[in-house]
Amino acid sequence: MTGSGISDWGWESGEQKPQGHVARHGVLSDVLKDLYHLLKHVVRLEPDDVAKLHAQLALEELDDIMKNFLFPPQKLEKKIVVLP
């Protein structure tokens, strides 16, 4: 967007962009995927019931976070104007 002061990535024109933000996103998604697989593994194979419970709770929390990130709640609102 030219002239608006905001670039295509949403950064103010005078603001310094973080370096490697795309690379960090890839790293973060890899870490989340590894964490998810590890937690699933613990839930399936860990003999300690407390550890299984903690892993299951962490999986549920991660699931909620990802659902809210991927499908943010929609605010349905309609403005009605009455003409004189």
PEURTA-V913504 format. One record per run of one state. SS is the DSSP state (alpha for helix, beta for strand, coil for the rest). FROM is the first residue (numbers start at 0). LEN is the number of residues. If there is no record, write none. Layout:
SS/FROM/LEN
SS/FROM/LEN
This chain:
coil/0/5
beta/5/1
coil/6/5
beta/11/1
coil/12/8
alpha/20/25
coil/45/3
alpha/48/22
coil/70/14
